[in-house]
Amino acid sequence: MTTAIAVPTRRTRRRRTLGLNREALLLVIPALIPIAIFSVLPLARGIYLGFTDAHAGLNVSTSANGLANYRELLHDSLFWNSFKVGLVWAVTVTALQFCLGLGLALLLNEQLRLRWLARTLALIPWAMPPVVVGLMWKLIYHPNAGILNAAIAKLGGAGDTDWLTNFSTALPAVIVVGVWAGMPQTTVTLLAGLQSVPGELHEAAAVDGAGSWQRFRHITLPSLAPMIMAITTLDFIWNFNAFGLVYVLTAGGPGGRTQLPMLFAYQEGFGYGNFGYAAALGNVMVLIIAGLMVLVLRRRLQEAS
């Protein structure tokens, strides 16, 4: 007696190659529905509006205008100013968050007394909503009642600077708040990476005469390299798309000195009612971020191969 052996069809072989099966897809569908409703549909709506002249006001209109919004963006000096401010903000905040976060993570990784308390205090900014952080720092920067000017006056300075409305101090003041608010996340991530580095490597290097800096350079940094790449990329994306914190502090002022791209898009959409133009700006930002992510993923895949 012979037993018939079922030969898998091309479709079945392709499903097996992709690791798909009907039961798994049925289990995933409930999770895909809210993603489609709250992520895919708004994104598709935004892409569509970017090719229209949708605006609110006395003459409500939504008609297709092709690439007119994107041509206008190319010649909009306010957009390029917000793009430049966004780059300065994102690069500076990301770099400072990484450097300070790495230093704090190295410190918290040591066997300190009351280390648990130090770790808890380091996480406090992370637990606060951006609106609360913004309001708290507005009080600190207040020209008359803020503790920063009071401390400067105690040290013999003028102590009358309006930090958030002065053209030369507004962006640095906002950057300080951004670093303070985002540094705990970088610290916690790097601290987790430090604790995954085998202690035997450091002990063996110390026996061979390697100093602290040599162990950090040749053992710690190479071990953290993939994590550093991931956290700095994500921090840059989050910072470039920042909105709430800067909106509460300065709303983009004074004179556009702190106007990030998302603030510019918000102002165009909900301030002037130019929804089509604001959507086009959002689409350009999505393309920039997507391009950056593709570059990072390609590099990670090349390193993995």
Secondary structure, DSSP 8 states (H G I E B T S, - for coil): ---------HHHHHHHHHT--HHHHHHHHHHHHHHIIIIIHHHHHHHHHTTB--B-SSS-B--B-TTHHHHHHHT-HHHHHHHHHHHHHHHHHHHHHHHHHHHHHHHHTS--TTHHHHHHHHHHHHHS-HHHHHHHHHHHT-TTT-HHHHHHHHTTS-----TTTSTTTHHHHHHHHHHHHHHHHHHHHHHHHHHTS-HHHHHHHHHTT--HHHHIIIIIHHHHHHHHHHHHHHHHHHHHT--HHHHHHTTT-STTTT--HHHHHHIIIIIS--HHHHHHHHHHHHHHHHHHHHHHHHHHHHHH-
